[in-house]
Amino acid sequence: MARILFLYAPLFRTRHHQEFRLSRAVNMGTLPSRAQACVLILILAMNVALCTVNIPYGTDRAAAVIQIRTGIMATMNLIPLVLIAGYMRVADCLEFKAGWDAVRLAFMDSSFIRAGLIRAARIVTILYRNVSRDQTTADIESLPDDLLKIALNLPRPWIVTPGQHIYLYIPSISLWTSHPFSICWTDDFDSLAAERETPETTPTNQIYILMRRRTGFTDTLARRVSGSVNQTLSVHALVEGPYGGIHSLDSYGTVVLFAGGVGITHHLLYLRRLVRGQVEGTVAARRITLVWVVRSPDYLEWVEEWIGSIVSIGKGKERESSPTRALQILIYVTGSYNADGMERIRLGGSEEIRVSTGRPSFEKLLAWEMSNQVGAMGVLCCGNGRLMGDGGGFCK
C-alpha cells in the first residue's frame, strides 16, 4: 500500500510521466513521484537553511558570508551530481534492480579510479563487440513521419531477449556520443520450422531499431539519409549492449501491451515470444492483447512485415495439445486517414487485427480484459507521457 500511495504514486493524479517541453528541442523532464518530491523538497530546504542560517545580517560581512556559503553549496551539490550521473550508466551495465543501489555506491565507493576502470572496460567491450574481421555497419532507411529504420549488422552474434536496449554510436555523425534505443526485432528464426531454436536463445548477427527524428544527433542523421540516393544510407557504427531485459512476461496468463507511436518498438519482441510460446506451450499466456495508438495508418509501414510475421506464427501447424490461440491486436488511429490506408492497416483482413478511430478508453479495455482474465495479468506500457500516465493510473 505504501508503494501505491507514496513510493510510486504520481505527484498529481496520473501526470507522473507527462513531459514538460518548452519547445521541440527543450525537454524539462517529468513530474516527480510523491517520494521523489519529498526528497527534492528536503534537499532544497537544506540548501536554503545552510545558506541563510547564522548569517551576520546588518554587518558588512553579511554579503561576503552569503557568497562564500552559496559557493561552497554549489560545489558540494556538484560532486554527487557528477558521481550519480556517471554511475547511472554503470547501474545500467550491471543491471541494478534498485535505483538507490547506484546512489549508495556513488557515495560509499566514490573512487574515480574505479570509475575509470569501468569506463575502460566498456571501451574494451565495445571494441570486442564491434571489431572483428568485419565491423559493425548500420543500414539506414527513411520511413514516413520522420522515422528511421536502422538494421545493425554485427560481426559477432548476440543473444537478444525482449525488453533490451542498446547504445548506438555513429562516429561519422556525432563522433563519440552514444544514444539509447530499444531493440525492436532480430532477423532470424521467424517461423516454427526451427521451433527447437527460438530467437530468444539463439545468437543473431542482425538487430533492428527504429529512431524518431528529433534534434541534434537524430536530426543530423535524418538529413544525411534524406540527401542520399533512394533515401538509404550505410555507415560504420558501434553498438554497446544489450542491456535490460530483466522483466519476463512468460508467467502471466493474460498479457496486455499498450503502445503509443514508436513505443511499439519495445513490445514487438515480447509479442513474438509470447505468441510463439503460446503455440508451443512454453509460456503461461492464454490471452495476449496489443493496443497500439497511432496518428496515421501510414505508421504500419514501420512494422508491417514484423507484425505480419508474428500473426502468421504457428498458423496451420498447431498441435492438438496446443492451447487455443487468443491473440488480438487493436490499432487506434487518432488522426486523419483514408479508406486505402485503413484497409492496409488490417494486413489484408487478418482476423487478429482490429482497427478503430479515436483514442482508446484504457479503463474500458482493462475492465474487459479483467472480466475475461485467465490467470495473473501483466500490463506493459510504452509511449508518451499521457499514455504512460493513463495506463499506469488505471492499473492502480
C-alpha positions, 0 to 999 in steps of 0.5 A, a space after each residue: 500500500 505504501 508503494 501505491 500511495 507514496 513510493 510510486 504514486 504520481 505527484 498529481 493524479 496520473 501526470 507522473 510521466 507527462 513531459 514538460 517541453 518548452 519547445 521541440 528541442 527543450 525537454 524539462 523532464 517529468 513530474 516527480 513521484 510523491 517520494 521523489 518530491 519529498 526528497 527534492 523538497 528536503 534537499 532544497 530546504 537544506 540548501 536554503 537553511 545552510 545558506 541563510 542560517 547564522 548569517 551576520 545580517 546588518 554587518 558588512 560581512 553579511 554579503 561576503 558570508 552569503 557568497 562564500 556559503 552559496 559557493 561552497 553549496 554549489 560545489 558540494 551539490 556538484 560532486 554527487 551530481 557528477 558521481 550519480 550521473 556517471 554511475 547511472 550508466 554503470 547501474 545500467 551495465 550491471 543491471 541494478 534492480 534498485 535505483 538507490 543501489 547506484 546512489 549508495 555506491 556513488 557515495 560509499 565507493 566514490 573512487 574515480 579510479 574505479 570509475 575509470 576502470 569501468 569506463 575502460 572496460 566498456 571501451 574494451 567491450 565495445 571494441 570486442 563487440 564491434 571489431 572483428 574481421 568485419 565491423 559493425 555497419 548500420 543500414 539506414 532507411 527513411 520511413 514516413 513521419 520522420 522515422 528511421 529504420 536502422 538494421 545493425 549488422 554485427 560481426 559477432 552474434 548476440 543473444 537478444 531477449 525482449 525488453 533490451 536496449 542498446 547504445 548506438 554510436 555513429 562516429 561519422 555523425 556525432 563522433 563519440 556520443 552514444 544514444 539509447 534505443 530499444 531493440 525492436 526485432 532480430 532477423 532470424 528464426 521467424 517461423 516454427 520450422 526451427 521451433 527447437 531454436 527460438 530467437 530468444 536463445 539463439 545468437 543473431 548477427 542482425 538487430 533492428 531499431 527504429 529512431 524518431 527524428 528529433 534534434 541534434 544527433 537524430 536530426 543530423 542523421 535524418 538529413 544525411 539519409 534524406 540527401 542520399 540516393 533512394 533515401 538509404 544510407 550505410 555507415 560504420 557504427 558501434 553498438 554497446 549492449 544489450 542491456 535490460 531485459 530483466 522483466 519476463 512476461 512468460 508467467 502471466 496468463 493474460 498479457 496486455 501491451 499498450 503502445 503509443 507511436 514508436 513505443 511499439 518498438 519495445 513490445 514487438 519482441 515480447 509479442 513474438 515470444 509470447 505468441 510463439 510460446 503460446 503455440 508451443 506451450 512454453 509460456 503461461 499466456 492464454 490471452 495476449 492483447 496489443 493496443 497500439 495508438 497511432 496518428 496515421 495508418 501510414 505508421 504500419 509501414 514501420 512494422 508491417 512485415 514484423 507484425 505480419 510475421 508474428 500473426 502468421 506464427 504457428 498458423 496451420 501447424 498447431 498441435 492438438 495439445 496446443 492451447 487455443 490461440 487468443 491473440 488480438 491486436 487493436 490499432 487506434 488511429 487518432 488522426 486523419 486517414 483514408 479508406 486505402 490506408 485503413 484497409 492496409 492497416 488490417 494486413 489484408 483482413 487478418 482476423 487478429 487485427 482490429 482497427 478503430 478511430 479515436 483514442 482508446 478508453 484504457 479503463 474500458 479495455 482493462 475492465 474487459 480484459 479483467 472480466 475475461 482474465 485467465 490467470 495473473 495479468 501483466 500490463 506493459 506500457 510504452 509511449 508518451 507521457 499521457 499514455 504512460 500516465 493513463 495506463 499506469 493510473 488505471 492499473 492502480 
